[in-house]
Amino acid sequence: MKFADLEMKNPIVIASGPVTATIDQLKEAEKNGAAAVSIKQVMTRQSFRGNLRAYSVPEEVIIFPIDKRLDVEEGLALTRQAKEQTSLVVMVNLSSQEKDIEEYGRLAKRFEDVGADAIEINMCCPNFSLSKRQLGMDITEEDIETGAITGQNPKLAGEIVKVIKDYVKIPVIPKLTPTALDIGAVAEGCVRNGADGLSLVGGPSLAAPPVDIYNGGLPLYPLMDPGAFGAINGSAIRYATFKVTGQVAQRVSVPLVSSGGIDTWEHAIQMMMWGASAVSMCTSIMWRGFEVVDRIRKGMEQFLEAQGYHSYDEIVGLSLKHISSSDHLGLRPGYAQIDPAKCRNCGICTKPGHCNAVVQEQHYCRVIPERCLGCSVCVGLCPTRAITMVEAQE
Ligand SMILES: Cc1cc2nc3c(=O)[nH]c(=O)nc-3n(C[C@H](O)[C@H](O)[C@H](O)COP(=O)(O)O)c2cc1C
């Protein structure tokens, strides 16, 4: 398949993060079938140094306010190694911290010269001045206005794309923050200025961890005091990433690569149906290792074959025709129905606070169709899957 002129053996890109910071990790990515990697963010100047600290709940979320970024020389060395020692498509996730916007172009060119296949402009990281701004803290001359701050501003984002396009021939793929007022407008600004593709992630971009209620409310980040708001990733943002992908796919026609809570091959296929041409993951690899990539790849291939699709292109954006605004919804009349043979009469389905349609009888629960709103909340509550939604007969 092709993604923004890049030849890829499949749509799987390992997302920029602590899983793409060393050559050994990139080799693992290749061994497990990834087509491409986006290396850990490269910065011209580090606004803070320190290793990864995170609040992590597997299957749910990782919130991290700090991670080790690559210096330019480290990034160049990794890119060179990746091109010499793997056959991966190598994207370089970078941002400039210099006042002169031309530095974006000069930096990108240095990476093109050592063999990078594409530039992924980091317009998404919220751990710089975005987090300070959200706390109402003063932004000083020393503060580095980069990452998500650039991705919130359609004009600035477009200007950065244009600068980089003037310096390099390889594809330029801005990675946008979901915190923008209208990410669609930022996407359009980037595409107008020559972006070859877009990298998306669902929001919100920042979150706060829970706190230790028995220890004065200390944020539950291990080995850190004080804490900070941190970038939120993993399963918690999957639905938001579906939405952002569908939103941007409606607004621009360049290919999209989406990351945010992809944990299984089903999630990856769903993301593509929402409009992504490629899928990307970081947190699931942090939880389960690179084997998860192999599982997702195989599952996606088997799905395509079993369903009679001949290429990934055939599924990209399939869901878009099924989406509109709330004032255009077509609601089919219907109600919940309980199968008495499966019902254990536990009464859980009678609990929802917004519903008075389910009654508990002597041996099983029963829905009164005339009272049922048709919302389907009870379906997911039933421990024996005895409830289904049925259409009302005319
Ligand atoms: C610890 C950590 C570090 C990350 N570092 C970067 C980074 O350097 N550059 C970047 O663009 N995205 C970074 N990300 C975001 C991921 O690339 C990805 O877009 C996001 O985590 C959503 O995908 P996921 O839910 O599969 O992790 C990082 C994510 C995590 C969890």
The ligand as an SDF file (V2000), in Angstrom:
LIG
                    3D

 31 33  0  0  0  0  0  0  0  0999 V2000
    5.0710    7.8020   27.1740 C   0  0  0  0  0  0  0  0  0  0  0  0
    4.6570    8.3620   25.8460 C   0  0  0  0  0  0  0  0  0  0  0  0
    5.5280    9.1780   25.1280 C   0  0  0  0  0  0  0  0  0  0  0  0
    5.1500    9.7330   23.9150 C   0  0  0  0  0  0  0  0  0  0  0  0
    6.0320   10.4890   23.1990 N   0  0  0  0  0  0  0  0  0  0  0  0
    5.6520   11.0280   22.0190 C   0  0  0  0  0  0  0  0  0  0  0  0
    6.5590   11.7720   21.2330 C   0  0  0  0  0  0  0  0  0  0  0  0
    7.7410   11.8920   21.5650 O   0  0  0  0  0  0  0  0  0  0  0  0
    6.1040   12.3410   20.0950 N   0  0  0  0  0  0  0  0  0  0  0  0
    4.8090   12.1770   19.6800 C   0  0  0  0  0  0  0  0  0  0  0  0
    4.4140   12.7230   18.6370 O   0  0  0  0  0  0  0  0  0  0  0  0
    3.9400   11.4430   20.3710 N   0  0  0  0  0  0  0  0  0  0  0  0
    4.3390   10.8580   21.5270 C   0  0  0  0  0  0  0  0  0  0  0  0
    3.4620   10.0800   22.2340 N   0  0  0  0  0  0  0  0  0  0  0  0
    2.0960    9.8960   21.7030 C   0  0  0  0  0  0  0  0  0  0  0  0
    2.0080    8.5990   20.8850 C   0  0  0  0  0  0  0  0  0  0  0  0
    2.8360    8.6780   19.7610 O   0  0  0  0  0  0  0  0  0  0  0  0
    0.5700    8.3310   20.4380 C   0  0  0  0  0  0  0  0  0  0  0  0
    0.1980    9.3050   19.4900 O   0  0  0  0  0  0  0  0  0  0  0  0
   -0.4070    8.3710   21.5990 C   0  0  0  0  0  0  0  0  0  0  0  0
    0.1460    7.7620   22.7280 O   0  0  0  0  0  0  0  0  0  0  0  0
   -1.7330    7.6890   21.2650 C   0  0  0  0  0  0  0  0  0  0  0  0
   -1.5590    6.3480   20.9140 O   0  0  0  0  0  0  0  0  0  0  0  0
   -1.6320    5.1460   21.9770 P   0  0  0  0  0  0  0  0  0  0  0  0
   -2.9210    5.2670   22.7130 O   0  0  0  0  0  0  0  0  0  0  0  0
   -1.5250    3.8970   21.1480 O   0  0  0  0  0  0  0  0  0  0  0  0
   -0.4630    5.3130   22.8930 O   0  0  0  0  0  0  0  0  0  0  0  0
    3.8500    9.4860   23.4170 C   0  0  0  0  0  0  0  0  0  0  0  0
    2.9820    8.6520   24.1290 C   0  0  0  0  0  0  0  0  0  0  0  0
    3.3720    8.0780   25.3190 C   0  0  0  0  0  0  0  0  0  0  0  0
    2.4150    7.1820   26.0490 C   0  0  0  0  0  0  0  0  0  0  0  0
  1  2  1  0
  2  3  1  0
  2 30  2  0
  3  4  2  0
  4  5  1  0
  4 28  1  0
  5  6  2  0
  6  7  1  0
  6 13  1  0
  7  8  2  0
  7  9  1  0
  9 10  1  0
 10 11  2  0
 10 12  1  0
 12 13  2  0
 13 14  1  0
 14 15  1  0
 14 28  1  0
 15 16  1  0
 16 17  1  0
 16 18  1  0
 18 19  1  0
 18 20  1  0
 20 21  1  0
 20 22  1  0
 22 23  1  0
 23 24  1  0
 24 25  2  0
 24 26  1  0
 24 27  1  0
 28 29  2  0
 29 30  1  0
 30 31  1  0
M  END
$$$$
